[in-house]
Amino acid sequence: MPDSAAVKTRLRDELSTRIARVRKDFFQSLQIVASGVGAYYIAEQFLGHHEPIFAATAAIVSLGYVSGATHARRILEVSLGVILGIAIGDVLMLLMGQGMWQATFVLFISIQIARFLDKGILFTIQMGLQSTLVVLLPPSPDGVFARSLDGVVGGLCAFLLMFIFPKDPRKEPRRNASALMNAFADVFYSSAKAMKEYDGKAAWLALSEARQLQPLFNKCEADVVTAIGLAKLSIVGKSQQGELKTLSKRFSATDLAIRNTRVLNRRMASTLENVQLSSTAVDSLAQVFVDIGNAVHTLGEGMSAKERETRRGMMHKARTELEHVAATLEPHQMKVETLEGESLVLMTRPLVVDLLEVTGLSHEDAVDQLVPLGESITERAPKTNILPVIAAPQTSAVRVESLLHDVPQEEAEQPVDTAAINTVLRTRAANSKDSTTDSR
């Protein structure tokens, strides 16, 4: 039997989610009602049509709740689908009459024409539905193409409502940005805790948190596209499009940062379970994760703020915080002395670059903020100036050993396999460790 307390909590959460959804879409619900009733009234009172249900249908479907596509395209698809569908139905009904087989033929023809004209699913559905209804329903007393005109009235009413009485399209993207970046910051705080406590299981949980960011990001990406479409239809939308387009660019850079975070967390979890880093390396890496988390939290405040000056101030603050982190991401400077620890530092560098791009820096300027790595990362690593360009996938371990010492110029020009280099490096490190143990 399920725990009653857990069931109550789940029901309470579900109820809260549903209420929040109603509140979020309340203004758009008013728009849909006004558009549908208005279209019906105009077609009936001004055009003299009897029961112009197609006018209300076109208006309601055009303003339906949508995410991830522009309202302008949706309204056009619905309006054209209704008009063409009704027109095709009227023409074919005149030629073939009414009945089930006529309706079947009309539906098939309408769908084929719709797929030829447009790839949109909504367009196809509207054409097929409206043409079939025209053939199945009794003829309109207002004339052959009266229903097509009703569809035009419904589409125009939808456009008019969106233009004169728009909602602020920035509200939802701002709320989503705050939720996404706060959850993103929590991933780094969890990573810092896992590193500080040297807990592999906690690191895997941090990776799970990073993976759960994807649905949040997808919602942000879809809603900002919808918001830009709403702004284009709005009478005051020009002043809003700039912020929305900037937010869209910030989301694109955030997407890259999230992907790099998953890679970093996966490597960190494996490292904590299989390798013991020094205490200084653990402390420095944990502090870097905390600093990045703080910067991401600041980014969220900057992306969700209503006032322009507040957004600029928060972005400047986040950039300063990330530049400080970028200036420390050098293994020697962080007291990281093992290959495994260095890999975590190196994986953090492109992540910080992505976050700097979220603040508005170009990629080149963001990369310039990173502290240079120098010629060598560790004492065991070969100097980069003696490693030739890789041109072939296979090289013997004996050939690699020669690269770790003095290498003649003619041999340095030969191709080398980096996988073999890693094998030799690890072997030498293990032999050195065994020799130290034997001497003791």
BAVOZA-815043 format. One record per residue (C-alpha): x, y, z; residue number from 1; residue in one letter. Coordinates in nm, 3 decimals. Layout:
N
{{X,Y,Z},NUM,a}
...
***
This chain:
440
{{0.000,0.000,0.000},1,m}
{{0.137,0.345,-0.087},2,p}
{{0.209,0.581,0.199},3,d}
{{-0.090,0.811,0.254},4,s}
{{0.135,1.108,0.328},5,a}
{{0.321,1.056,0.000},6,a}
{{-0.008,1.031,-0.190},7,v}
{{-0.134,1.352,-0.032},8,k}
{{0.190,1.529,-0.119},9,t}
{{0.174,1.409,-0.478},10,r}
{{-0.189,1.518,-0.511},11,l}
{{-0.109,1.855,-0.357},12,r}
{{0.179,1.907,-0.600},13,d}
{{-0.037,1.806,-0.894},14,e}
{{-0.313,2.045,-0.785},15,l}
{{-0.061,2.329,-0.748},16,s}
{{0.075,2.260,-1.096},17,t}
{{-0.271,2.269,-1.249},18,r}
{{-0.366,2.591,-1.070},19,i}
{{-0.039,2.752,-1.178},20,a}
{{-0.111,2.655,-1.539},21,r}
{{-0.456,2.817,-1.522},22,v}
{{-0.311,3.136,-1.375},23,r}
{{-0.034,3.153,-1.633},24,k}
{{-0.275,3.125,-1.927},25,d}
{{-0.561,3.329,-1.778},26,f}
{{-0.503,3.635,-1.998},27,f}
{{-0.478,3.425,-2.311},28,q}
{{-0.802,3.250,-2.212},29,s}
{{-0.974,3.590,-2.209},30,l}
{{-0.828,3.661,-2.554},31,q}
{{-0.964,3.332,-2.692},32,i}
{{-1.312,3.396,-2.553},33,v}
{{-1.322,3.754,-2.684},34,a}
{{-1.193,3.651,-3.026},35,s}
{{-1.435,3.359,-3.070},36,g}
{{-1.744,3.548,-2.953},37,v}
{{-1.641,3.860,-3.146},38,g}
{{-1.590,3.669,-3.472},39,a}
{{-1.931,3.503,-3.438},40,y}
{{-2.098,3.835,-3.362},41,y}
{{-1.937,4.017,-3.656},42,i}
{{-2.024,3.742,-3.904},43,a}
{{-2.381,3.725,-3.778},44,e}
{{-2.460,4.095,-3.728},45,q}
{{-2.253,4.267,-3.996},46,f}
{{-2.243,3.999,-4.266},47,l}
{{-2.590,3.861,-4.197},48,g}
{{-2.475,3.497,-4.184},49,h}
{{-2.687,3.237,-4.009},50,h}
{{-2.505,3.051,-3.730},51,e}
{{-2.149,3.137,-3.848},52,p}
{{-1.986,2.867,-3.638},53,i}
{{-1.683,2.853,-3.868},54,f}
{{-1.592,3.211,-3.775},55,a}
{{-1.578,3.127,-3.406},56,a}
{{-1.394,2.802,-3.477},57,t}
{{-1.119,2.972,-3.677},58,a}
{{-1.069,3.242,-3.412},59,a}
{{-1.057,2.998,-3.120},60,i}
{{-0.818,2.753,-3.286},61,v}
{{-0.594,3.037,-3.407},62,s}
{{-0.542,3.168,-3.053},63,l}
{{-0.515,2.824,-2.894},64,g}
{{-0.248,2.762,-2.632},65,y}
{{0.073,2.708,-2.822},66,v}
{{0.441,2.683,-2.734},67,s}
{{0.743,2.663,-2.957},68,g}
{{0.599,2.831,-3.266},69,a}
{{0.508,3.185,-3.359},70,t}
{{0.147,3.286,-3.323},71,h}
{{0.163,3.466,-3.658},72,a}
{{0.237,3.143,-3.841},73,r}
{{-0.025,2.955,-3.642},74,r}
{{-0.299,3.208,-3.719},75,i}
{{-0.208,3.211,-4.088},76,l}
{{-0.205,2.831,-4.104},77,e}
{{-0.544,2.802,-3.938},78,v}
{{-0.705,3.079,-4.141},79,s}
{{-0.575,2.955,-4.475},80,l}
{{-0.655,2.596,-4.384},81,g}
{{-1.012,2.689,-4.298},82,v}
{{-1.060,2.903,-4.609},83,i}
{{-0.908,2.653,-4.852},84,l}
{{-1.077,2.357,-4.688},85,g}
{{-1.419,2.517,-4.704},86,i}
{{-1.361,2.634,-5.060},87,a}
{{-1.255,2.286,-5.175},88,i}
{{-1.553,2.134,-4.998},89,g}
{{-1.795,2.380,-5.156},90,d}
{{-1.657,2.326,-5.508},91,v}
{{-1.654,1.947,-5.486},92,l}
{{-1.999,1.943,-5.327},93,m}
{{-2.132,2.136,-5.625},94,l}
{{-1.972,1.888,-5.864},95,l}
{{-2.047,1.559,-5.684},96,m}
{{-2.323,1.630,-5.436},97,g}
{{-2.337,1.523,-5.070},98,q}
{{-2.287,1.183,-4.908},99,g}
{{-2.041,0.954,-4.734},100,m}
{{-1.839,0.857,-5.039},101,w}
{{-1.822,1.223,-5.145},102,q}
{{-1.698,1.315,-4.797},103,a}
{{-1.434,1.042,-4.816},104,t}
{{-1.313,1.164,-5.153},105,f}
{{-1.312,1.530,-5.042},106,v}
{{-1.113,1.445,-4.727},107,l}
{{-0.851,1.255,-4.926},108,f}
{{-0.813,1.531,-5.187},109,i}
{{-0.793,1.801,-4.920},110,s}
{{-0.519,1.620,-4.728},111,i}
{{-0.313,1.568,-5.041},112,q}
{{-0.343,1.934,-5.140},113,i}
{{-0.254,2.042,-4.786},114,a}
{{0.061,1.829,-4.779},115,r}
{{0.159,1.973,-5.115},116,f}
{{0.110,2.335,-5.005},117,l}
{{0.253,2.325,-4.652},118,d}
{{0.430,2.083,-4.419},119,k}
{{0.247,2.208,-4.111},120,g}
{{0.031,1.949,-3.936},121,i}
{{-0.219,2.211,-3.821},122,l}
{{-0.269,2.332,-4.177},123,f}
{{-0.344,1.978,-4.297},124,t}
{{-0.586,1.910,-4.012},125,i}
{{-0.782,2.228,-4.071},126,q}
{{-0.812,2.176,-4.447},127,m}
{{-0.927,1.817,-4.409},128,g}
{{-1.167,1.888,-4.124},129,l}
{{-1.335,2.193,-4.275},130,q}
{{-1.375,2.044,-4.623},131,s}
{{-1.533,1.730,-4.479},132,t}
{{-1.774,1.927,-4.261},133,l}
{{-1.886,2.132,-4.559},134,v}
{{-1.983,1.815,-4.749},135,v}
{{-2.149,1.646,-4.450},136,l}
{{-2.339,1.946,-4.309},137,l}
{{-2.650,2.088,-4.476},138,p}
{{-2.579,2.362,-4.733},139,p}
{{-2.547,2.711,-4.590},140,s}
{{-2.846,2.939,-4.663},141,p}
{{-2.602,3.228,-4.696},142,d}
{{-2.442,3.109,-5.018},143,g}
{{-2.173,2.872,-5.140},144,v}
{{-1.866,3.053,-5.007},145,f}
{{-2.021,3.214,-4.698},146,a}
{{-1.839,2.972,-4.469},147,r}
{{-1.507,3.060,-4.630},148,s}
{{-1.575,3.424,-4.548},149,l}
{{-1.657,3.323,-4.190},150,d}
{{-1.312,3.166,-4.167},151,g}
{{-1.154,3.492,-4.285},152,v}
{{-1.346,3.685,-4.019},153,v}
{{-1.226,3.446,-3.748},154,g}
{{-0.863,3.478,-3.853},155,g}
{{-0.882,3.858,-3.870},156,l}
{{-1.037,3.874,-3.524},157,c}
{{-0.753,3.663,-3.386},158,a}
{{-0.494,3.895,-3.541},159,f}
{{-0.678,4.200,-3.409},160,l}
{{-0.692,4.068,-3.053},161,l}
{{-0.321,3.986,-3.055},162,m}
{{-0.234,4.329,-3.193},163,f}
{{-0.453,4.555,-2.977},164,i}
{{-0.463,4.360,-2.650},165,f}
{{-0.133,4.175,-2.626},166,p}
{{0.008,4.021,-2.312},167,k}
{{0.368,4.089,-2.218},168,d}
{{0.554,3.808,-2.399},169,p}
{{0.863,3.851,-2.181},170,r}
{{0.701,3.739,-1.860},171,k}
{{0.716,3.364,-1.918},172,e}
{{1.070,3.355,-2.066},173,p}
{{1.196,3.555,-1.768},174,r}
{{1.033,3.314,-1.523},175,r}
{{1.173,3.016,-1.711},176,n}
{{1.522,3.169,-1.722},177,a}
{{1.519,3.216,-1.345},178,s}
{{1.409,2.856,-1.285},179,a}
{{1.667,2.715,-1.528},180,l}
{{1.965,2.911,-1.398},181,m}
{{1.879,2.847,-1.033},182,n}
{{1.865,2.473,-1.104},183,a}
{{2.189,2.506,-1.302},184,f}
{{2.358,2.677,-1.008},185,a}
{{2.240,2.397,-0.776},186,d}
{{2.423,2.147,-0.998},187,v}
{{2.754,2.322,-0.925},188,f}
{{2.678,2.345,-0.554},189,y}
{{2.609,1.970,-0.553},190,s}
{{2.931,1.909,-0.747},191,s}
{{3.127,2.120,-0.498},192,a}
{{2.980,1.925,-0.207},193,k}
{{3.058,1.592,-0.372},194,a}
{{3.416,1.703,-0.436},195,m}
{{3.463,1.840,-0.085},196,k}
{{3.332,1.521,0.074},197,e}
{{3.500,1.307,-0.193},198,y}
{{3.176,1.117,-0.244},199,d}
{{3.142,0.935,-0.576},200,g}
{{2.772,0.862,-0.526},201,k}
{{2.702,1.230,-0.464},202,a}
{{2.891,1.311,-0.783},203,a}
{{2.668,1.075,-0.981},204,w}
{{2.365,1.246,-0.827},205,l}
{{2.505,1.581,-0.941},206,a}
{{2.532,1.436,-1.290},207,l}
{{2.168,1.329,-1.267},208,s}
{{2.075,1.685,-1.171},209,e}
{{2.265,1.815,-1.473},210,a}
{{2.075,1.579,-1.702},211,r}
{{1.744,1.698,-1.558},212,q}
{{1.824,2.049,-1.681},213,l}
{{1.744,1.948,-2.039},214,q}
{{1.360,1.959,-2.006},215,p}
{{1.389,2.301,-1.840},216,l}
{{1.607,2.426,-2.120},217,f}
{{1.374,2.287,-2.386},218,n}
{{1.086,2.478,-2.228},219,k}
{{1.292,2.798,-2.220},220,c}
{{1.387,2.757,-2.584},221,e}
{{1.030,2.688,-2.697},222,a}
{{0.875,2.969,-2.495},223,d}
{{1.119,3.233,-2.614},224,v}
{{1.032,3.144,-2.976},225,v}
{{0.664,3.183,-2.891},226,t}
{{0.736,3.512,-2.714},227,a}
{{0.917,3.653,-3.017},228,i}
{{0.617,3.561,-3.231},229,g}
{{0.384,3.737,-2.987},230,l}
{{0.605,4.046,-2.986},231,a}
{{0.591,4.065,-3.365},232,k}
{{0.211,4.076,-3.351},233,l}
{{0.193,4.324,-3.065},234,s}
{{0.143,4.697,-3.114},235,i}
{{0.422,4.759,-2.862},236,v}
{{0.627,4.456,-2.962},237,g}
{{0.923,4.639,-3.116},238,k}
{{1.045,4.749,-2.774},239,s}
{{1.023,4.390,-2.651},240,q}
{{1.185,4.204,-2.939},241,q}
{{1.536,4.329,-2.854},242,g}
{{1.528,4.181,-2.504},243,e}
{{1.377,3.856,-2.628},244,l}
{{1.635,3.812,-2.904},245,k}
{{1.916,3.881,-2.657},246,t}
{{1.764,3.627,-2.419},247,l}
{{1.748,3.374,-2.702},248,s}
{{2.122,3.418,-2.764},249,k}
{{2.192,3.374,-2.394},250,r}
{{1.991,3.052,-2.396},251,f}
{{2.200,2.921,-2.687},252,s}
{{2.523,2.976,-2.494},253,a}
{{2.362,2.827,-2.183},254,t}
{{2.282,2.512,-2.379},255,d}
{{2.651,2.462,-2.456},256,l}
{{2.741,2.524,-2.092},257,a}
{{2.489,2.263,-1.976},258,i}
{{2.630,2.006,-2.218},259,r}
{{2.986,2.073,-2.098},260,n}
{{2.867,2.046,-1.738},261,t}
{{2.736,1.695,-1.799},262,r}
{{3.071,1.594,-1.946},263,v}
{{3.255,1.746,-1.650},264,l}
{{3.030,1.581,-1.391},265,n}
{{3.061,1.243,-1.556},266,r}
{{3.442,1.267,-1.545},267,r}
{{3.435,1.393,-1.187},268,m}
{{3.217,1.103,-1.070},269,a}
{{3.454,0.853,-1.227},270,s}
{{3.755,1.028,-1.078},271,t}
{{3.615,1.034,-0.725},272,l}
{{3.539,0.662,-0.740},273,e}
{{3.873,0.549,-0.882},274,n}
{{4.143,0.805,-0.797},275,v}
{{4.252,0.986,-0.482},276,q}
{{4.332,1.354,-0.543},277,l}
{{4.537,1.561,-0.301},278,s}
{{4.359,1.768,-0.038},279,s}
{{4.477,2.094,-0.196},280,t}
{{4.342,1.985,-0.535},281,a}
{{4.009,1.888,-0.379},282,v}
{{3.975,2.222,-0.201},283,d}
{{4.063,2.428,-0.508},284,s}
{{3.828,2.233,-0.738},285,l}
{{3.543,2.253,-0.488},286,a}
{{3.592,2.629,-0.455},287,q}
{{3.589,2.670,-0.833},288,v}
{{3.255,2.488,-0.852},289,f}
{{3.110,2.710,-0.580},290,v}
{{3.230,3.023,-0.758},291,d}
{{3.078,2.905,-1.087},292,i}
{{2.751,2.827,-0.911},293,g}
{{2.742,3.179,-0.765},294,n}
{{2.808,3.327,-1.109},295,a}
{{2.533,3.115,-1.268},296,v}
{{2.289,3.229,-0.999},297,h}
{{2.380,3.590,-1.081},298,t}
{{2.324,3.516,-1.450},299,l}
{{1.975,3.394,-1.367},300,g}
{{1.899,3.719,-1.187},301,e}
{{2.027,3.915,-1.485},302,g}
{{1.825,3.714,-1.737},303,m}
{{1.499,3.741,-1.540},304,s}
{{1.515,4.103,-1.420},305,a}
{{1.247,4.341,-1.548},306,k}
{{1.454,4.660,-1.549},307,e}
{{1.720,4.706,-1.817},308,r}
{{1.971,4.862,-1.578},309,e}
{{1.926,4.574,-1.334},310,t}
{{1.991,4.325,-1.613},311,r}
{{2.305,4.507,-1.719},312,r}
{{2.432,4.530,-1.362},313,g}
{{2.378,4.161,-1.294},314,m}
{{2.542,4.059,-1.621},315,m}
{{2.844,4.276,-1.540},316,h}
{{2.865,4.120,-1.194},317,k}
{{2.840,3.767,-1.337},318,a}
{{3.108,3.847,-1.594},319,r}
{{3.342,3.973,-1.323},320,t}
{{3.286,3.658,-1.118},321,e}
{{3.351,3.431,-1.416},322,l}
{{3.661,3.627,-1.520},323,e}
{{3.799,3.569,-1.171},324,h}
{{3.737,3.195,-1.210},325,v}
{{3.889,3.192,-1.560},326,a}
{{4.206,3.356,-1.425},327,a}
{{4.258,3.065,-1.183},328,t}
{{4.193,2.765,-1.410},329,l}
{{4.554,2.653,-1.441},330,e}
{{4.652,2.319,-1.280},331,p}
{{4.977,2.439,-1.121},332,h}
{{4.811,2.749,-0.986},333,q}
{{4.533,2.535,-0.837},334,m}
{{4.788,2.288,-0.686},335,k}
{{4.657,2.007,-0.905},336,v}
{{4.937,1.763,-0.986},337,e}
{{4.777,1.450,-1.129},338,t}
{{4.649,1.374,-1.476},339,l}
{{4.299,1.299,-1.346},340,e}
{{4.279,1.627,-1.157},341,g}
{{4.416,1.819,-1.452},342,e}
{{4.149,1.673,-1.678},343,s}
{{3.882,1.822,-1.451},344,l}
{{4.050,2.161,-1.471},345,v}
{{4.079,2.142,-1.848},346,l}
{{3.713,2.039,-1.884},347,m}
{{3.608,2.334,-1.670},348,t}
{{3.778,2.585,-1.900},349,r}
{{3.540,2.554,-2.203},350,p}
{{3.247,2.552,-1.961},351,l}
{{3.354,2.890,-1.822},352,v}
{{3.400,3.020,-2.175},353,v}
{{3.039,2.925,-2.255},354,d}
{{2.916,3.105,-1.943},355,l}
{{3.117,3.414,-2.031},356,l}
{{2.942,3.411,-2.367},357,e}
{{2.610,3.407,-2.180},358,v}
{{2.711,3.743,-2.031},359,t}
{{2.748,3.884,-2.382},360,g}
{{3.118,3.837,-2.457},361,l}
{{3.222,3.707,-2.797},362,s}
{{3.389,3.368,-2.810},363,h}
{{3.731,3.520,-2.877},364,e}
{{3.702,3.765,-2.586},365,d}
{{3.578,3.489,-2.356},366,a}
{{3.874,3.264,-2.444},367,v}
{{4.114,3.552,-2.378},368,d}
{{3.999,3.559,-2.015},369,q}
{{4.146,3.211,-1.952},370,l}
{{4.485,3.195,-1.789},371,v}
{{4.744,3.042,-2.030},372,p}
{{4.835,2.681,-1.964},373,l}
{{5.202,2.702,-2.055},374,g}
{{5.421,2.448,-2.231},375,e}
{{5.370,2.160,-1.988},376,s}
{{5.084,2.058,-1.763},377,i}
{{5.262,1.805,-1.543},378,t}
{{5.616,1.685,-1.498},379,e}
{{5.524,1.353,-1.660},380,r}
{{5.377,1.512,-1.971},381,a}
{{5.605,1.564,-2.271},382,p}
{{5.675,1.918,-2.387},383,k}
{{5.429,2.026,-2.652},384,t}
{{5.701,2.166,-2.873},385,n}
{{5.846,1.819,-2.933},386,i}
{{5.517,1.649,-3.017},387,l}
{{5.472,1.635,-3.396},388,p}
{{5.140,1.663,-3.577},389,v}
{{4.947,1.334,-3.567},390,i}
{{4.909,1.188,-3.912},391,a}
{{4.868,0.814,-3.855},392,a}
{{4.668,0.613,-3.600},393,p}
{{4.927,0.350,-3.508},394,q}
{{5.268,0.384,-3.343},395,t}
{{5.461,0.143,-3.123},396,s}
{{5.522,0.204,-2.754},397,a}
{{5.898,0.196,-2.822},398,v}
{{5.856,0.485,-3.065},399,r}
{{5.665,0.682,-2.799},400,v}
{{5.934,0.624,-2.537},401,e}
{{6.181,0.800,-2.762},402,s}
{{5.961,1.108,-2.761},403,l}
{{5.994,1.141,-2.386},404,l}
{{6.368,1.201,-2.415},405,h}
{{6.584,1.382,-2.664},406,d}
{{6.439,1.327,-3.010},407,v}
{{6.631,1.390,-3.333},408,p}
{{6.464,1.633,-3.574},409,q}
{{6.411,1.372,-3.845},410,e}
{{6.236,1.140,-3.597},411,e}
{{6.022,1.418,-3.453},412,a}
{{5.863,1.463,-3.791},413,e}
{{5.725,1.107,-3.779},414,q}
{{5.358,1.057,-3.678},415,p}
{{5.278,0.954,-3.321},416,v}
{{4.979,0.803,-3.147},417,d}
{{4.856,0.993,-2.840},418,t}
{{4.690,0.680,-2.703},419,a}
{{5.030,0.513,-2.690},420,a}
{{5.172,0.820,-2.519},421,i}
{{4.909,0.793,-2.246},422,n}
{{4.990,0.423,-2.202},423,t}
{{5.361,0.492,-2.158},424,v}
{{5.298,0.782,-1.921},425,l}
{{5.078,0.572,-1.695},426,r}
{{5.327,0.284,-1.704},427,t}
{{5.614,0.511,-1.606},428,r}
{{5.409,0.667,-1.328},429,a}
{{5.323,0.322,-1.191},430,a}
{{5.688,0.208,-1.209},431,n}
{{5.799,0.524,-1.032},432,s}
{{5.548,0.459,-0.756},433,k}
{{5.662,0.096,-0.719},434,d}
{{6.025,0.207,-0.701},435,s}
{{5.947,0.452,-0.425},436,t}
{{5.764,0.183,-0.230},437,t}
{{6.054,-0.066,-0.270},438,d}
{{6.309,0.191,-0.151},439,s}
{{6.110,0.242,0.165},440,r}
***
